[in-house]
Amino acid sequence: MGFSAVERDAVLKPCITLVGMAGAGKSTLGQVLAARLGWCQLDTDRHLEAYYGLPLQTIMDHFGLEEFLRIEGYLVSQLSLTRTIISTGGSVIYSAPAMERLKSLGPVVLLDIDEQTFLDRVGDGGNRGLAIAPGETLRDLYARRQPLYRAVADIVVRTDRETPEACVDSILQHIDFA
């Protein structure tokens, strides 16, 4: 027995995608936002881990940066969701097909933090599965990604100055679900 669209919302609710640097609060804020809306949350890093049955850092170590980015981009570009908060891995920004798919699912919110907050929260980056090129510093990574995040963002929310609840309030003020 199949399901028809009539049993669902007449107009499907979009997803909300959270992008930003490691340490910006994508997973934490994603959980708060999903709870507030009564929606699901998908963390794309956990999605990769579930797909391979391995920790993110092990996937990165095994495949290397280029293949990791290709895998991440492919898996994210295949998502078919509604009413879901999508907390992305920071490197998803490097995949045009993944970002096109996420934008087609609903608004993209940049969770913005300053460079020092990024450095403080990430530390040396060890075992985070950071997609960082050999020889690239964390400062280089921050500088390279920031313009990419801003280019895709429909909404920008600073998460290093407010509580998660205040950040969720700000996001919801900017999104029209009609």
C-alpha positions, 0 to 999 in steps of 0.5 A, spaced: 500 500 500 502 506 497 502 513 500 499 519 497 501 526 497 494 528 500 496 524 506 502 529 507 502 537 508 498 540 501 505 544 501 511 540 503 515 544 509 522 546 506 528 543 510 533 548 513 540 547 512 545 550 517 552 551 514 559 554 517 565 552 520 567 547 525 565 549 532 559 554 529 554 550 533 551 546 527 549 540 531 547 543 537 543 549 534 540 544 529 537 540 535 534 546 538 531 548 532 529 541 530 526 540 537 522 547 537 519 546 530 517 538 532 522 536 526 527 531 524 535 533 524 540 530 520 547 531 521 551 530 515 557 528 518 553 522 522 550 520 515 557 519 512 559 515 519 553 511 518 554 510 511 561 507 512 560 504 519 566 508 521 568 515 525 569 521 520 576 521 522 577 514 520 573 515 513 578 522 512 584 518 514 582 512 509 580 515 503 584 522 503 581 529 502 579 529 495 576 522 495 572 524 502 570 531 499 567 527 493 564 522 497 561 527 502 558 531 496 555 525 493 551 523 499 549 530 501 547 531 493 542 525 494 538 527 500 531 527 499 528 530 505 522 535 508 521 538 515 528 537 517 534 541 520 540 539 516 546 540 520 552 540 515 559 538 515 563 544 514 566 542 508 560 541 504 561 548 502 566 545 497 561 541 493 557 545 488 552 539 487 551 538 494 550 546 495 545 546 489 541 540 492 541 543 499 538 550 497 533 546 493 530 543 499 530 550 503 533 556 506 541 555 508 543 559 514 550 561 515 552 560 523 557 565 523 563 565 528 569 570 528 576 567 527 578 567 534 572 563 536 573 558 531 580 557 533 578 556 541 573 551 539 576 547 535 583 547 538 588 543 534 582 540 530 585 533 531 580 527 531 574 532 528 575 529 521 576 536 519 577 537 511 584 541 511 589 540 506 596 538 508 600 544 510 594 548 510 593 552 517 586 553 521 587 560 519 587 559 512 581 554 512 577 559 516 579 565 510 578 560 505 571 558 507 568 564 509 566 567 502 564 560 500 559 560 506 557 567 505 555 566 498 550 561 499 547 563 505 540 566 505 540 568 512 546 569 517 546 568 524 552 570 529 552 564 534 558 566 538 554 572 541 548 569 543 545 563 546 542 557 542 535 559 544 536 566 541 540 564 535 534 559 534 529 565 535 533 569 530 533 564 524 525 563 525 524 571 525 527 570 518 524 564 515 517 564 512 513 557 512 507 559 508 
